[in-house]
Amino acid sequence: MMNSPKILAIIPARGGSKGVPRKNIKLLVGKPLIAWTIEEAKKSKYISKLILSSEDDEIINVAKEYDCEVPFKRPIELAQDNTPGIDTILHAIEQCPGYDYIILLQPTSPLRTSEDIDDFISYFINQNVNACVSVCEPSKSPYWMYQLGTSNNLIPLLKENASISRRQDLPKAYALNGALYIANIEWIKQTKNFVTDETVAYVMPVNRSYDIDTIDDFQICEYLLEKRFSHE
């Protein structure tokens, strides 16, 4: 990669998860959930420094066991249910100055591989843009989604969907999959958001795009990881 930019990777993991209690260190196929992201990130040939941001001592200790740096303990006020995610990112940037780009690796995407990470970074650099996020095609198209009226009547979410009757005629749609976010540090300090009209998309396959939010998500990822290993 030209000019070898300095890339800071952050894994945010607070202790107060609601959908799956203590999910960041819950065992997934024999390893804490967070370990899957740490191990793949450490294989990257582009990441300059990998750190954890957490207020939780148990999560911090688990991360250290898997050789992830923890240069600071996140202030408790940045680990609340209503804390904007960008505040955690900006805090990490302040604590670890001197980098060109920041990449966010959420621990809830355990199917993401080191190849995904490096292909994503390479794509971002080659696009010569300020920000990039990973997306995938959703299982249900928004063109076939509805809101409910006052009498439970169906109101098309998108006006175009009323005239589309065949799946193959639906326009392509993409959703953020939560796996990969990267931005120029000076740019994100100004915009305070990874997603703006300048942000470009990196398309990932659906089978590596699961984001764990519920116990059902956890079980699906467990099944897919076991299936992956059985074919190796």
Secondary structure, 3 states (H helix, E strand, C coil): CCCCCCEEEEEECCCCCCCCCCHHHCEECCEEHHHHHHHHHHCCCCCCEEEEECCCHHHHHHHHHCCCECCCCCCHHHCCCCCCHHHHHHHHHHHCCCCCEEEECCCCCCCCCHHHHHHHHHHHHHHCCCEEEEEECCCCCHHHCEEECCCCCEEECCHHHHHCCCHHHCCCCCEEEEEEEEEEHHHHHHHCCCCCCCCEEEECCHHHCCCCCCHHHHHHHHHHHHHHHHCC
